[in-house]
Amino acid sequence: MTYENDSLTKVHIDLPNHWATDGESLWALPLGNDLYEICNSPFYAYGLNWGDVVRATTDYLTLKLEVRSVVTPSGNKTLRVFFDGALNQDEQDAVLSSAQNLGFSWERATDCLVAIDVHAESNYQAVCDKLWELEQDGTLAYETCEPRTSGSFDDLPETEH
């Protein structure tokens, strides 16, 4: 789905326990009544996916909209892929393109970090199996992005890893 840039707003997720960042902002389409549809792949948050409808509010008018909960899951699933730098971006894109027939799209965060959006109608396990195969041959590493802790989009606290 294509959105007009001026129709989107940013929503924020605090991630105080995350291994890479203390928060993440995502593009979202305002739907009214504090509801927003997530319009890009999360690079760090867990339990949140492209197309999910979330409730986001702010405690004060000057603060960012904070995602509080997922109201309607999209059915999409997020995976994160990490390349070690041995492959340039064109080579990384070729690796991902070779498996794109499995029904996913991707969005790049950095030279080495890519978020994969597995479409709701796709075979999530087949995508995971392909990524596992690529991980075993040293091409990449990946993680699934199911919730790590109940009621949060954050990683587990350090003592629980």
ABEGO torsion letter per residue (X at the ends): XBBBAAABBBBBBBBAABAABABBBBBBBBAEGGBBBBABBBAABBGBBBGBBBBBBBABAABBBBBABBABBAGBBBBBBBBAGABBAAAAAAAAAAAAAAGBBBBBABAABBBBBBBAABBAAAAAAAAAAAAAAGABBBBBABBABBGBABBBBAAAX
